[in-house]
Amino acid sequence: MDDYTKHVGAPQGLLIPQGGVATDPDGVNYAVAAIDGDQVELRCWHGEEPATVVHAVKGVPFRVGERDVLISAVLTEEGKRPWVVLGPA
């Protein structure tokens, strides 16, 4: 967790900045392509598999592979890069 996420009191989960990529403990990669309010466009993939585009809404579970995950928070602050927090559903 960096200083920004500590500052805004980020909830626990996988933190992913807009334009960035993070990998969960199971090796699934998540890239945040766009954030518009509570709507987030993600690209999800595992290993060499092709990426799947997911249009997620904060608080609404979506399926990645064989499990459900959700965006638990969208962190924004003027002048700062937005982040999302991804967690289990």
PDB file of N, CA, C and O in Angstrom:
ATOM      1  N   MET A   1       0.856  -1.172   0.000  1.00  0.00           N
ATOM      2  CA  MET A   1       0.000   0.000   0.000  1.00  0.00           C
ATOM      3  C   MET A   1       0.902   1.235   0.000  1.00  0.00           C
ATOM      4  O   MET A   1       1.830   1.324   0.804  1.00  0.00           O
ATOM      5  N   ASP A   2       0.639   2.170  -0.882  1.00  0.00           N
ATOM      6  CA  ASP A   2       1.465   3.373  -0.931  1.00  0.00           C
ATOM      7  C   ASP A   2       0.879   4.469  -0.033  1.00  0.00           C
ATOM      8  O   ASP A   2      -0.163   4.279   0.595  1.00  0.00           O
ATOM      9  N   ASP A   3       1.565   5.616   0.018  1.00  0.00           N
ATOM     10  CA  ASP A   3       1.130   6.707   0.896  1.00  0.00           C
ATOM     11  C   ASP A   3      -0.268   7.205   0.564  1.00  0.00           C
ATOM     12  O   ASP A   3      -1.027   7.565   1.463  1.00  0.00           O
ATOM     13  N   TYR A   4      -0.622   7.229  -0.743  1.00  0.00           N
ATOM     14  CA  TYR A   4      -1.947   7.713  -1.135  1.00  0.00           C
ATOM     15  C   TYR A   4      -3.037   6.822  -0.564  1.00  0.00           C
ATOM     16  O   TYR A   4      -4.000   7.324   0.017  1.00  0.00           O
ATOM     17  N   THR A   5      -2.903   5.499  -0.719  1.00  0.00           N
ATOM     18  CA  THR A   5      -3.955   4.610  -0.236  1.00  0.00           C
ATOM     19  C   THR A   5      -4.006   4.596   1.286  1.00  0.00           C
ATOM     20  O   THR A   5      -5.080   4.416   1.861  1.00  0.00           O
ATOM     21  N   LYS A   6      -2.875   4.779   1.943  1.00  0.00           N
ATOM     22  CA  LYS A   6      -2.896   4.908   3.404  1.00  0.00           C
ATOM     23  C   LYS A   6      -3.631   6.187   3.794  1.00  0.00           C
ATOM     24  O   LYS A   6      -4.426   6.195   4.735  1.00  0.00           O
ATOM     25  N   HIS A   7      -3.360   7.263   3.065  1.00  0.00           N
ATOM     26  CA  HIS A   7      -3.959   8.569   3.358  1.00  0.00           C
ATOM     27  C   HIS A   7      -5.479   8.538   3.241  1.00  0.00           C
ATOM     28  O   HIS A   7      -6.174   9.113   4.079  1.00  0.00           O
ATOM     29  N   VAL A   8      -6.005   7.873   2.211  1.00  0.00           N
ATOM     30  CA  VAL A   8      -7.453   7.867   2.016  1.00  0.00           C
ATOM     31  C   VAL A   8      -8.132   6.749   2.800  1.00  0.00           C
ATOM     32  O   VAL A   8      -9.353   6.603   2.729  1.00  0.00           O
ATOM     33  N   GLY A   9      -7.366   5.961   3.542  1.00  0.00           N
ATOM     34  CA  GLY A   9      -7.956   4.906   4.355  1.00  0.00           C
ATOM     35  C   GLY A   9      -8.526   3.788   3.509  1.00  0.00           C
ATOM     36  O   GLY A   9      -9.672   3.382   3.704  1.00  0.00           O
ATOM     37  N   ALA A  10      -7.745   3.288   2.576  1.00  0.00           N
ATOM     38  CA  ALA A  10      -8.215   2.256   1.651  1.00  0.00           C
ATOM     39  C   ALA A  10      -8.610   0.989   2.396  1.00  0.00           C
ATOM     40  O   ALA A  10      -7.902   0.550   3.303  1.00  0.00           O
ATOM     41  N   PRO A  11      -9.741   0.400   2.013  1.00  0.00           N
ATOM     42  CA  PRO A  11     -10.121  -0.882   2.588  1.00  0.00           C
ATOM     43  C   PRO A  11      -9.170  -1.976   2.109  1.00  0.00           C
ATOM     44  O   PRO A  11      -8.442  -1.789   1.134  1.00  0.00           O
ATOM     45  N   GLN A  12      -9.180  -3.103   2.789  1.00  0.00           N
ATOM     46  CA  GLN A  12      -8.308  -4.211   2.417  1.00  0.00           C
ATOM     47  C   GLN A  12      -8.788  -4.858   1.129  1.00  0.00           C
ATOM     48  O   GLN A  12      -9.990  -4.945   0.878  1.00  0.00           O
ATOM     49  N   GLY A  13      -7.857  -5.303   0.327  1.00  0.00           N
ATOM     50  CA  GLY A  13      -8.162  -5.965  -0.934  1.00  0.00           C
ATOM     51  C   GLY A  13      -7.016  -5.743  -1.897  1.00  0.00           C
ATOM     52  O   GLY A  13      -5.967  -5.222  -1.518  1.00  0.00           O
ATOM     53  N   LEU A  14      -7.217  -6.135  -3.132  1.00  0.00           N
ATOM     54  CA  LEU A  14      -6.218  -5.940  -4.172  1.00  0.00           C
ATOM     55  C   LEU A  14      -6.373  -4.528  -4.719  1.00  0.00           C
ATOM     56  O   LEU A  14      -7.398  -4.204  -5.318  1.00  0.00           O
ATOM     57  N   LEU A  15      -5.367  -3.690  -4.520  1.00  0.00           N
ATOM     58  CA  LEU A  15      -5.411  -2.295  -4.963  1.00  0.00           C
ATOM     59  C   LEU A  15      -4.845  -2.194  -6.370  1.00  0.00           C
ATOM     60  O   LEU A  15      -3.737  -2.662  -6.635  1.00  0.00           O
ATOM     61  N   ILE A  16      -5.611  -1.578  -7.276  1.00  0.00           N
ATOM     62  CA  ILE A  16      -5.198  -1.471  -8.671  1.00  0.00           C
ATOM     63  C   ILE A  16      -5.393  -0.031  -9.131  1.00  0.00           C
ATOM     64  O   ILE A  16      -6.513   0.479  -9.090  1.00  0.00           O
ATOM     65  N   PRO A  17      -4.327   0.632  -9.568  1.00  0.00           N
ATOM     66  CA  PRO A  17      -4.485   1.998 -10.069  1.00  0.00           C
ATOM     67  C   PRO A  17      -5.026   2.001 -11.493  1.00  0.00           C
ATOM     68  O   PRO A  17      -4.805   1.050 -12.242  1.00  0.00           O
ATOM     69  N   GLN A  18      -5.729   3.056 -11.868  1.00  0.00           N
ATOM     70  CA  GLN A  18      -6.163   3.181 -13.256  1.00  0.00           C
ATOM     71  C   GLN A  18      -4.917   3.213 -14.135  1.00  0.00           C
ATOM     72  O   GLN A  18      -3.973   3.957 -13.867  1.00  0.00           O
ATOM     73  N   GLY A  19      -4.928   2.400 -15.182  1.00  0.00           N
ATOM     74  CA  GLY A  19      -3.779   2.291 -16.067  1.00  0.00           C
ATOM     75  C   GLY A  19      -2.739   1.300 -15.578  1.00  0.00           C
ATOM     76  O   GLY A  19      -1.735   1.069 -16.251  1.00  0.00           O
ATOM     77  N   GLY A  20      -2.973   0.712 -14.410  1.00  0.00           N
ATOM     78  CA  GLY A  20      -2.017  -0.230 -13.835  1.00  0.00           C
ATOM     79  C   GLY A  20      -2.533  -1.656 -13.859  1.00  0.00           C
ATOM     80  O   GLY A  20      -3.674  -1.917 -14.239  1.00  0.00           O
ATOM     81  N   VAL A  21      -1.677  -2.565 -13.449  1.00  0.00           N
ATOM     82  CA  VAL A  21      -1.992  -3.992 -13.411  1.00  0.00           C
ATOM     83  C   VAL A  21      -1.614  -4.525 -12.036  1.00  0.00           C
ATOM     84  O   VAL A  21      -0.594  -4.132 -11.471  1.00  0.00           O
ATOM     85  N   ALA A  22      -2.437  -5.420 -11.501  1.00  0.00           N
ATOM     86  CA  ALA A  22      -2.118  -6.115 -10.256  1.00  0.00           C
ATOM     87  C   ALA A  22      -2.475  -7.586 -10.435  1.00  0.00           C
ATOM     88  O   ALA A  22      -3.353  -7.934 -11.224  1.00  0.00           O
ATOM     89  N   THR A  23      -1.784  -8.437  -9.694  1.00  0.00           N
ATOM     90  CA  THR A  23      -1.991  -9.879  -9.779  1.00  0.00           C
ATOM     91  C   THR A  23      -2.432 -10.390  -8.419  1.00  0.00           C
ATOM     92  O   THR A  23      -1.816 -10.078  -7.400  1.00  0.00           O
ATOM     93  N   ASP A  24      -3.511 -11.185  -8.406  1.00  0.00           N
ATOM     94  CA  ASP A  24      -3.985 -11.735  -7.138  1.00  0.00           C
ATOM     95  C   ASP A  24      -3.151 -12.963  -6.762  1.00  0.00           C
ATOM     96  O   ASP A  24      -2.335 -13.415  -7.566  1.00  0.00           O
ATOM     97  N   PRO A  25      -3.340 -13.510  -5.558  1.00  0.00           N
ATOM     98  CA  PRO A  25      -2.540 -14.657  -5.118  1.00  0.00           C
ATOM     99  C   PRO A  25      -2.697 -15.901  -6.000  1.00  0.00           C
ATOM    100  O   PRO A  25      -1.832 -16.776  -5.983  1.00  0.00           O
ATOM    101  N   ASP A  26      -3.788 -15.991  -6.769  1.00  0.00           N
ATOM    102  CA  ASP A  26      -4.000 -17.139  -7.654  1.00  0.00           C
ATOM    103  C   ASP A  26      -3.406 -16.928  -9.040  1.00  0.00           C
ATOM    104  O   ASP A  26      -3.560 -17.782  -9.913  1.00  0.00           O
ATOM    105  N   GLY A  27      -2.729 -15.801  -9.254  1.00  0.00           N
ATOM    106  CA  GLY A  27      -2.092 -15.549 -10.536  1.00  0.00           C
ATOM    107  C   GLY A  27      -2.977 -14.913 -11.586  1.00  0.00           C
ATOM    108  O   GLY A  27      -2.596 -14.839 -12.754  1.00  0.00           O
ATOM    109  N   VAL A  28      -4.162 -14.449 -11.189  1.00  0.00           N
ATOM    110  CA  VAL A  28      -5.044 -13.749 -12.128  1.00  0.00           C
ATOM    111  C   VAL A  28      -4.614 -12.289 -12.173  1.00  0.00           C
ATOM    112  O   VAL A  28      -4.458 -11.647 -11.134  1.00  0.00           O
ATOM    113  N   ASN A  29      -4.423 -11.767 -13.385  1.00  0.00           N
ATOM    114  CA  ASN A  29      -4.019 -10.376 -13.592  1.00  0.00           C
ATOM    115  C   ASN A  29      -5.242  -9.515 -13.852  1.00  0.00           C
ATOM    116  O   ASN A  29      -6.166  -9.923 -14.554  1.00  0.00           O
ATOM    117  N   TYR A  30      -5.238  -8.325 -13.281  1.00  0.00           N
ATOM    118  CA  TYR A  30      -6.319  -7.360 -13.469  1.00  0.00           C
ATOM    119  C   TYR A  30      -5.699  -6.038 -13.893  1.00  0.00           C
ATOM    120  O   TYR A  30      -4.797  -5.529 -13.227  1.00  0.00           O
ATOM    121  N   ALA A  31      -6.179  -5.481 -14.999  1.00  0.00           N
ATOM    122  CA  ALA A  31      -5.737  -4.171 -15.468  1.00  0.00           C
ATOM    123  C   ALA A  31      -6.952  -3.257 -15.489  1.00  0.00           C
ATOM    124  O   ALA A  31      -7.993  -3.616 -16.038  1.00  0.00           O
ATOM    125  N   VAL A  32      -6.823  -2.088 -14.897  1.00  0.00           N
ATOM    126  CA  VAL A  32      -7.920  -1.118 -14.878  1.00  0.00           C
ATOM    127  C   VAL A  32      -7.760  -0.206 -16.086  1.00  0.00           C
ATOM    128  O   VAL A  32      -6.821   0.587 -16.160  1.00  0.00           O
ATOM    129  N   ALA A  33      -8.692  -0.329 -17.035  1.00  0.00           N
ATOM    130  CA  ALA A  33      -8.634   0.468 -18.264  1.00  0.00           C
ATOM    131  C   ALA A  33      -9.313   1.817 -18.090  1.00  0.00           C
ATOM    132  O   ALA A  33      -8.819   2.830 -18.586  1.00  0.00           O
ATOM    133  N   ALA A  34     -10.453   1.840 -17.384  1.00  0.00           N
ATOM    134  CA  ALA A  34     -11.205   3.089 -17.247  1.00  0.00           C
ATOM    135  C   ALA A  34     -12.037   3.058 -15.977  1.00  0.00           C
ATOM    136  O   ALA A  34     -12.482   2.000 -15.533  1.00  0.00           O
ATOM    137  N   ILE A  35     -12.238   4.236 -15.400  1.00  0.00           N
ATOM    138  CA  ILE A  35     -13.103   4.406 -14.232  1.00  0.00           C
ATOM    139  C   ILE A  35     -14.024   5.576 -14.523  1.00  0.00           C
ATOM    140  O   ILE A  35     -13.573   6.662 -14.888  1.00  0.00           O
ATOM    141  N   ASP A  36     -15.331   5.340 -14.356  1.00  0.00           N
ATOM    142  CA  ASP A  36     -16.331   6.396 -14.546  1.00  0.00           C
ATOM    143  C   ASP A  36     -17.320   6.298 -13.396  1.00  0.00           C
ATOM    144  O   ASP A  36     -18.285   5.537 -13.471  1.00  0.00           O
ATOM    145  N   GLY A  37     -17.089   7.058 -12.338  1.00  0.00           N
ATOM    146  CA  GLY A  37     -17.940   6.961 -11.150  1.00  0.00           C
ATOM    147  C   GLY A  37     -17.751   5.604 -10.500  1.00  0.00           C
ATOM    148  O   GLY A  37     -16.640   5.243 -10.112  1.00  0.00           O
ATOM    149  N   ASP A  38     -18.849   4.842 -10.379  1.00  0.00           N
ATOM    150  CA  ASP A  38     -18.797   3.499  -9.799  1.00  0.00           C
ATOM    151  C   ASP A  38     -18.617   2.418 -10.857  1.00  0.00           C
ATOM    152  O   ASP A  38     -18.617   1.232 -10.527  1.00  0.00           O
ATOM    153  N   GLN A  39     -18.464   2.801 -12.114  1.00  0.00           N
ATOM    154  CA  GLN A  39     -18.295   1.836 -13.206  1.00  0.00           C
ATOM    155  C   GLN A  39     -16.818   1.726 -13.565  1.00  0.00           C
ATOM    156  O   GLN A  39     -16.122   2.728 -13.725  1.00  0.00           O
ATOM    157  N   VAL A  40     -16.356   0.477 -13.688  1.00  0.00           N
ATOM    158  CA  VAL A  40     -14.942   0.217 -13.944  1.00  0.00           C
ATOM    159  C   VAL A  40     -14.816  -0.769 -15.099  1.00  0.00           C
ATOM    160  O   VAL A  40     -15.495  -1.795 -15.129  1.00  0.00           O
ATOM    161  N   GLU A  41     -13.944  -0.449 -16.043  1.00  0.00           N
ATOM    162  CA  GLU A  41     -13.630  -1.387 -17.125  1.00  0.00           C
ATOM    163  C   GLU A  41     -12.299  -2.052 -16.791  1.00  0.00           C
ATOM    164  O   GLU A  41     -11.274  -1.388 -16.634  1.00  0.00           O
ATOM    165  N   LEU A  42     -12.339  -3.383 -16.686  1.00  0.00           N
ATOM    166  CA  LEU A  42     -11.162  -4.180 -16.341  1.00  0.00           C
ATOM    167  C   LEU A  42     -10.809  -5.125 -17.481  1.00  0.00           C
ATOM    168  O   LEU A  42     -11.668  -5.509 -18.275  1.00  0.00           O
ATOM    169  N   ARG A  43      -9.552  -5.489 -17.548  1.00  0.00           N
ATOM    170  CA  ARG A  43      -9.100  -6.577 -18.403  1.00  0.00           C
ATOM    171  C   ARG A  43      -8.538  -7.625 -17.446  1.00  0.00           C
ATOM    172  O   ARG A  43      -7.682  -7.318 -16.616  1.00  0.00           O
ATOM    173  N   CYS A  44      -9.018  -8.856 -17.563  1.00  0.00           N
ATOM    174  CA  CYS A  44      -8.630  -9.927 -16.650  1.00  0.00           C
ATOM    175  C   CYS A  44      -8.054 -11.086 -17.454  1.00  0.00           C
ATOM    176  O   CYS A  44      -8.602 -11.459 -18.491  1.00  0.00           O
ATOM    177  N   TRP A  45      -6.939 -11.660 -16.976  1.00  0.00           N
ATOM    178  CA  TRP A  45      -6.358 -12.819 -17.645  1.00  0.00           C
ATOM    179  C   TRP A  45      -5.481 -13.590 -16.669  1.00  0.00           C
ATOM    180  O   TRP A  45      -5.051 -13.075 -15.636  1.00  0.00           O
ATOM    181  N   HIS A  46      -5.234 -14.845 -17.036  1.00  0.00           N
ATOM    182  CA  HIS A  46      -4.391 -15.728 -16.232  1.00  0.00           C
ATOM    183  C   HIS A  46      -3.332 -16.318 -17.153  1.00  0.00           C
ATOM    184  O   HIS A  46      -3.661 -16.920 -18.175  1.00  0.00           O
ATOM    185  N   GLY A  47      -2.081 -16.152 -16.800  1.00  0.00           N
ATOM    186  CA  GLY A  47      -0.993 -16.707 -17.605  1.00  0.00           C
ATOM    187  C   GLY A  47      -1.008 -16.186 -19.029  1.00  0.00           C
ATOM    188  O   GLY A  47      -1.052 -14.979 -19.263  1.00  0.00           O
ATOM    189  N   GLU A  48      -0.970 -17.115 -19.980  1.00  0.00           N
ATOM    190  CA  GLU A  48      -0.931 -16.759 -21.402  1.00  0.00           C
ATOM    191  C   GLU A  48      -2.321 -16.700 -22.032  1.00  0.00           C
ATOM    192  O   GLU A  48      -2.443 -16.483 -23.237  1.00  0.00           O
ATOM    193  N   GLU A  49      -3.366 -16.889 -21.232  1.00  0.00           N
ATOM    194  CA  GLU A  49      -4.732 -16.838 -21.767  1.00  0.00           C
ATOM    195  C   GLU A  49      -5.046 -15.437 -22.272  1.00  0.00           C
ATOM    196  O   GLU A  49      -4.494 -14.457 -21.772  1.00  0.00           O
ATOM    197  N   PRO A  50      -5.938 -15.336 -23.271  1.00  0.00           N
ATOM    198  CA  PRO A  50      -6.343 -14.001 -23.727  1.00  0.00           C
ATOM    199  C   PRO A  50      -7.121 -13.263 -22.628  1.00  0.00           C
ATOM    200  O   PRO A  50      -7.811 -13.881 -21.817  1.00  0.00           O
ATOM    201  N   ALA A  51      -6.997 -11.957 -22.619  1.00  0.00           N
ATOM    202  CA  ALA A  51      -7.699 -11.140 -21.623  1.00  0.00           C
ATOM    203  C   ALA A  51      -9.189 -11.084 -21.922  1.00  0.00           C
ATOM    204  O   ALA A  51      -9.611 -11.097 -23.078  1.00  0.00           O
ATOM    205  N   THR A  52      -9.968 -11.021 -20.862  1.00  0.00           N
ATOM    206  CA  THR A  52     -11.408 -10.831 -20.949  1.00  0.00           C
ATOM    207  C   THR A  52     -11.711  -9.417 -20.472  1.00  0.00           C
ATOM    208  O   THR A  52     -11.189  -8.978 -19.447  1.00  0.00           O
ATOM    209  N   VAL A  53     -12.554  -8.706 -21.213  1.00  0.00           N
ATOM    210  CA  VAL A  53     -12.964  -7.362 -20.801  1.00  0.00           C
ATOM    211  C   VAL A  53     -14.187  -7.492 -19.904  1.00  0.00           C
ATOM    212  O   VAL A  53     -15.160  -8.157 -20.262  1.00  0.00           O
ATOM    213  N   VAL A  54     -14.134  -6.860 -18.745  1.00  0.00           N
ATOM    214  CA  VAL A  54     -15.235  -6.892 -17.784  1.00  0.00           C
ATOM    215  C   VAL A  54     -15.656  -5.455 -17.508  1.00  0.00           C
ATOM    216  O   VAL A  54     -14.821  -4.600 -17.212  1.00  0.00           O
ATOM    217  N   HIS A  55     -16.956  -5.197 -17.608  1.00  0.00           N
ATOM    218  CA  HIS A  55     -17.523  -3.899 -17.225  1.00  0.00           C
ATOM    219  C   HIS A  55     -18.190  -4.118 -15.874  1.00  0.00           C
ATOM    220  O   HIS A  55     -19.287  -4.671 -15.798  1.00  0.00           O
ATOM    221  N   ALA A  56     -17.525  -3.685 -14.814  1.00  0.00           N
ATOM    222  CA  ALA A  56     -17.985  -3.943 -13.451  1.00  0.00           C
ATOM    223  C   ALA A  56     -18.553  -2.675 -12.826  1.00  0.00           C
ATOM    224  O   ALA A  56     -18.192  -1.556 -13.191  1.00  0.00           O
ATOM    225  N   VAL A  57     -19.453  -2.890 -11.874  1.00  0.00           N
ATOM    226  CA  VAL A  57     -20.032  -1.801 -11.091  1.00  0.00           C
ATOM    227  C   VAL A  57     -19.675  -2.060  -9.633  1.00  0.00           C
ATOM    228  O   VAL A  57     -19.813  -3.181  -9.142  1.00  0.00           O
ATOM    229  N   LYS A  58     -19.222  -1.030  -8.951  1.00  0.00           N
ATOM    230  CA  LYS A  58     -18.838  -1.169  -7.544  1.00  0.00           C
ATOM    231  C   LYS A  58     -19.959  -1.833  -6.750  1.00  0.00           C
ATOM    232  O   LYS A  58     -21.116  -1.418  -6.811  1.00  0.00           O
ATOM    233  N   GLY A  59     -19.588  -2.876  -6.001  1.00  0.00           N
ATOM    234  CA  GLY A  59     -20.532  -3.566  -5.138  1.00  0.00           C
ATOM    235  C   GLY A  59     -21.324  -4.676  -5.798  1.00  0.00           C
ATOM    236  O   GLY A  59     -22.070  -5.383  -5.119  1.00  0.00           O
ATOM    237  N   VAL A  60     -21.183  -4.850  -7.111  1.00  0.00           N
ATOM    238  CA  VAL A  60     -21.922  -5.891  -7.834  1.00  0.00           C
ATOM    239  C   VAL A  60     -20.933  -6.987  -8.239  1.00  0.00           C
ATOM    240  O   VAL A  60     -20.008  -6.723  -9.007  1.00  0.00           O
ATOM    241  N   PRO A  61     -21.114  -8.218  -7.731  1.00  0.00           N
ATOM    242  CA  PRO A  61     -20.174  -9.296  -8.061  1.00  0.00           C
ATOM    243  C   PRO A  61     -20.149  -9.596  -9.562  1.00  0.00           C
ATOM    244  O   PRO A  61     -21.155  -9.459 -10.257  1.00  0.00           O
ATOM    245  N   PHE A  62     -18.976 -10.008 -10.039  1.00  0.00           N
ATOM    246  CA  PHE A  62     -18.825 -10.477 -11.413  1.00  0.00           C
ATOM    247  C   PHE A  62     -17.927 -11.701 -11.390  1.00  0.00           C
ATOM    248  O   PHE A  62     -17.166 -11.915 -10.447  1.00  0.00           O
ATOM    249  N   ARG A  63     -18.026 -12.500 -12.443  1.00  0.00           N
ATOM    250  CA  ARG A  63     -17.335 -13.783 -12.504  1.00  0.00           C
ATOM    251  C   ARG A  63     -16.013 -13.637 -13.255  1.00  0.00           C
ATOM    252  O   ARG A  63     -15.964 -13.060 -14.341  1.00  0.00           O
ATOM    253  N   VAL A  64     -14.949 -14.166 -12.665  1.00  0.00           N
ATOM    254  CA  VAL A  64     -13.646 -14.270 -13.315  1.00  0.00           C
ATOM    255  C   VAL A  64     -13.210 -15.718 -13.154  1.00  0.00           C
ATOM    256  O   VAL A  64     -12.932 -16.174 -12.045  1.00  0.00           O
ATOM    257  N   GLY A  65     -13.153 -16.431 -14.265  1.00  0.00           N
ATOM    258  CA  GLY A  65     -12.840 -17.860 -14.178  1.00  0.00           C
ATOM    259  C   GLY A  65     -13.956 -18.579 -13.450  1.00  0.00           C
ATOM    260  O   GLY A  65     -15.112 -18.559 -13.875  1.00  0.00           O
ATOM    261  N   GLU A  66     -13.595 -19.215 -12.348  1.00  0.00           N
ATOM    262  CA  GLU A  66     -14.582 -19.983 -11.587  1.00  0.00           C
ATOM    263  C   GLU A  66     -14.950 -19.334 -10.259  1.00  0.00           C
ATOM    264  O   GLU A  66     -15.485 -19.998  -9.372  1.00  0.00           O
ATOM    265  N   ARG A  67     -14.668 -18.050 -10.116  1.00  0.00           N
ATOM    266  CA  ARG A  67     -15.014 -17.412  -8.839  1.00  0.00           C
ATOM    267  C   ARG A  67     -15.624 -16.036  -9.056  1.00  0.00           C
ATOM    268  O   ARG A  67     -15.467 -15.417 -10.108  1.00  0.00           O
ATOM    269  N   ASP A  68     -16.321 -15.584  -8.032  1.00  0.00           N
ATOM    270  CA  ASP A  68     -16.949 -14.267  -8.061  1.00  0.00           C
ATOM    271  C   ASP A  68     -16.074 -13.282  -7.295  1.00  0.00           C
ATOM    272  O   ASP A  68     -15.593 -13.574  -6.201  1.00  0.00           O
ATOM    273  N   VAL A  69     -15.879 -12.119  -7.889  1.00  0.00           N
ATOM    274  CA  VAL A  69     -15.143 -11.029  -7.251  1.00  0.00           C
ATOM    275  C   VAL A  69     -15.962  -9.760  -7.411  1.00  0.00           C
ATOM    276  O   VAL A  69     -16.938  -9.737  -8.161  1.00  0.00           O
ATOM    277  N   LEU A  70     -15.570  -8.707  -6.711  1.00  0.00           N
ATOM    278  CA  LEU A  70     -16.276  -7.438  -6.869  1.00  0.00           C
ATOM    279  C   LEU A  70     -15.350  -6.278  -6.589  1.00  0.00           C
ATOM    280  O   LEU A  70     -14.322  -6.419  -5.926  1.00  0.00           O
ATOM    281  N   ILE A  71     -15.737  -5.127  -7.109  1.00  0.00           N
ATOM    282  CA  ILE A  71     -15.060  -3.876  -6.804  1.00  0.00           C
ATOM    283  C   ILE A  71     -15.673  -3.398  -5.490  1.00  0.00           C
ATOM    284  O   ILE A  71     -16.848  -3.033  -5.449  1.00  0.00           O
ATOM    285  N   SER A  72     -14.882  -3.399  -4.418  1.00  0.00           N
ATOM    286  CA  SER A  72     -15.429  -2.984  -3.126  1.00  0.00           C
ATOM    287  C   SER A  72     -15.295  -1.486  -2.897  1.00  0.00           C
ATOM    288  O   SER A  72     -16.006  -0.924  -2.064  1.00  0.00           O
ATOM    289  N   ALA A  73     -14.387  -0.826  -3.629  1.00  0.00           N
ATOM    290  CA  ALA A  73     -14.231   0.623  -3.476  1.00  0.00           C
ATOM    291  C   ALA A  73     -13.594   1.216  -4.725  1.00  0.00           C
ATOM    292  O   ALA A  73     -12.792   0.573  -5.403  1.00  0.00           O
ATOM    293  N   VAL A  74     -13.968   2.449  -5.009  1.00  0.00           N
ATOM    294  CA  VAL A  74     -13.313   3.259  -6.032  1.00  0.00           C
ATOM    295  C   VAL A  74     -12.750   4.466  -5.293  1.00  0.00           C
ATOM    296  O   VAL A  74     -13.497   5.249  -4.707  1.00  0.00           O
ATOM    297  N   LEU A  75     -11.432   4.610  -5.325  1.00  0.00           N
ATOM    298  CA  LEU A  75     -10.757   5.662  -4.566  1.00  0.00           C
ATOM    299  C   LEU A  75     -10.355   6.787  -5.506  1.00  0.00           C
ATOM    300  O   LEU A  75      -9.561   6.588  -6.425  1.00  0.00           O
ATOM    301  N   THR A  76     -10.905   7.958  -5.269  1.00  0.00           N
ATOM    302  CA  THR A  76     -10.570   9.116  -6.102  1.00  0.00           C
ATOM    303  C   THR A  76     -10.281  10.310  -5.206  1.00  0.00           C
ATOM    304  O   THR A  76     -10.877  10.473  -4.142  1.00  0.00           O
ATOM    305  N   GLU A  77      -9.374  11.119  -5.652  1.00  0.00           N
ATOM    306  CA  GLU A  77      -9.054  12.369  -4.973  1.00  0.00           C
ATOM    307  C   GLU A  77      -8.535  13.309  -6.054  1.00  0.00           C
ATOM    308  O   GLU A  77      -7.697  12.925  -6.871  1.00  0.00           O
ATOM    309  N   GLU A  78      -9.031  14.521  -6.055  1.00  0.00           N
ATOM    310  CA  GLU A  78      -8.650  15.475  -7.092  1.00  0.00           C
ATOM    311  C   GLU A  78      -7.132  15.596  -7.195  1.00  0.00           C
ATOM    312  O   GLU A  78      -6.436  15.768  -6.195  1.00  0.00           O
ATOM    313  N   GLY A  79      -6.642  15.503  -8.417  1.00  0.00           N
ATOM    314  CA  GLY A  79      -5.211  15.612  -8.664  1.00  0.00           C
ATOM    315  C   GLY A  79      -4.436  14.328  -8.446  1.00  0.00           C
ATOM    316  O   GLY A  79      -3.223  14.299  -8.654  1.00  0.00           O
ATOM    317  N   LYS A  80      -5.115  13.260  -8.028  1.00  0.00           N
ATOM    318  CA  LYS A  80      -4.462  11.969  -7.785  1.00  0.00           C
ATOM    319  C   LYS A  80      -4.981  10.925  -8.767  1.00  0.00           C
ATOM    320  O   LYS A  80      -6.093  11.035  -9.284  1.00  0.00           O
ATOM    321  N   ARG A  81      -4.177   9.941  -9.007  1.00  0.00           N
ATOM    322  CA  ARG A  81      -4.557   8.818  -9.858  1.00  0.00           C
ATOM    323  C   ARG A  81      -5.648   8.006  -9.153  1.00  0.00           C
ATOM    324  O   ARG A  81      -5.491   7.675  -7.978  1.00  0.00           O
ATOM    325  N   PRO A  82      -6.752   7.675  -9.841  1.00  0.00           N
ATOM    326  CA  PRO A  82      -7.791   6.861  -9.191  1.00  0.00           C
ATOM    327  C   PRO A  82      -7.358   5.397  -9.048  1.00  0.00           C
ATOM    328  O   PRO A  82      -6.570   4.883  -9.843  1.00  0.00           O
ATOM    329  N   TRP A  83      -7.884   4.753  -8.032  1.00  0.00           N
ATOM    330  CA  TRP A  83      -7.599   3.351  -7.738  1.00  0.00           C
ATOM    331  C   TRP A  83      -8.920   2.616  -7.538  1.00  0.00           C
ATOM    332  O   TRP A  83      -9.945   3.230  -7.241  1.00  0.00           O
ATOM    333  N   VAL A  84      -8.886   1.298  -7.704  1.00  0.00           N
ATOM    334  CA  VAL A  84     -10.013   0.465  -7.311  1.00  0.00           C
ATOM    335  C   VAL A  84      -9.502  -0.577  -6.324  1.00  0.00           C
ATOM    336  O   VAL A  84      -8.324  -0.933  -6.326  1.00  0.00           O
ATOM    337  N   VAL A  85     -10.408  -1.055  -5.486  1.00  0.00           N
ATOM    338  CA  VAL A  85     -10.107  -2.129  -4.550  1.00  0.00           C
ATOM    339  C   VAL A  85     -10.956  -3.316  -4.963  1.00  0.00           C
ATOM    340  O   VAL A  85     -12.183  -3.235  -5.003  1.00  0.00           O
ATOM    341  N   LEU A  86     -10.289  -4.419  -5.270  1.00  0.00           N
ATOM    342  CA  LEU A  86     -10.948  -5.638  -5.723  1.00  0.00           C
ATOM    343  C   LEU A  86     -10.902  -6.650  -4.597  1.00  0.00           C
ATOM    344  O   LEU A  86      -9.852  -6.851  -3.985  1.00  0.00           O
ATOM    345  N   GLY A  87     -12.028  -7.290  -4.316  1.00  0.00           N
ATOM    346  CA  GLY A  87     -12.073  -8.282  -3.256  1.00  0.00           C
ATOM    347  C   GLY A  87     -12.998  -9.424  -3.610  1.00  0.00           C
ATOM    348  O   GLY A  87     -13.683  -9.372  -4.632  1.00  0.00           O
ATOM    349  N   PRO A  88     -13.031 -10.457  -2.783  1.00  0.00           N
ATOM    350  CA  PRO A  88     -13.935 -11.579  -3.034  1.00  0.00           C
ATOM    351  C   PRO A  88     -15.382 -11.159  -2.842  1.00  0.00           C
ATOM    352  O   PRO A  88     -15.687 -10.278  -2.037  1.00  0.00           O
ATOM    353  N   ALA A  89     -16.263 -11.796  -3.587  1.00  0.00           N
ATOM    354  CA  ALA A  89     -17.696 -11.481  -3.482  1.00  0.00           C
ATOM    355  C   ALA A  89     -18.300 -12.183  -2.290  1.00  0.00           C
ATOM    356  O   ALA A  89     -19.495 -12.044  -2.033  1.00  0.00           O
TER     357      ALA A  89
END
